[in-house]
């Protein structure tokens, strides 16, 4: 159970100085309770539909997370 304003996730930063390639993401976010962070007290029907479109968990690049948000 989380209190209001508290959120936990894992921020992974991959550092491989020998094999650096500019096209690879180096930062990943692992959030096993992603969808619940967007729940609100009185959602509209449209908001509920958008919420259902979000994955329950998120594992992906930091850039992809910013696109979703």
Secondary structure as the mmCIF struct_conf table of DSSP 4:
data_model
#
loop_
_struct_conf.conf_type_id
_struct_conf.id
_struct_conf.beg_label_comp_id
_struct_conf.beg_label_asym_id
_struct_conf.beg_label_seq_id
_struct_conf.end_label_comp_id
_struct_conf.end_label_asym_id
_struct_conf.end_label_seq_id
TURN_TY1_P TURN_TY1_P1 UNK A 4 UNK A 5
STRN STRN1 UNK A 10 UNK A 13
HELX_RH_3T_P HELX_RH_3T_P1 UNK A 17 UNK A 19
TURN_TY1_P TURN_TY1_P2 UNK A 22 UNK A 23
BEND BEND1 UNK A 24 UNK A 24
STRN STRN2 UNK A 27 UNK A 31
TURN_TY1_P TURN_TY1_P3 UNK A 32 UNK A 34
HELX_RH_3T_P HELX_RH_3T_P2 UNK A 35 UNK A 38
TURN_TY1_P TURN_TY1_P4 UNK A 41 UNK A 42
HELX_RH_AL_P HELX_RH_AL_P1 UNK A 45 UNK A 53
BEND BEND2 UNK A 54 UNK A 54
BEND BEND3 UNK A 56 UNK A 57
STRN STRN3 UNK A 58 UNK A 61
HELX_RH_AL_P HELX_RH_AL_P2 UNK A 62 UNK A 68
#
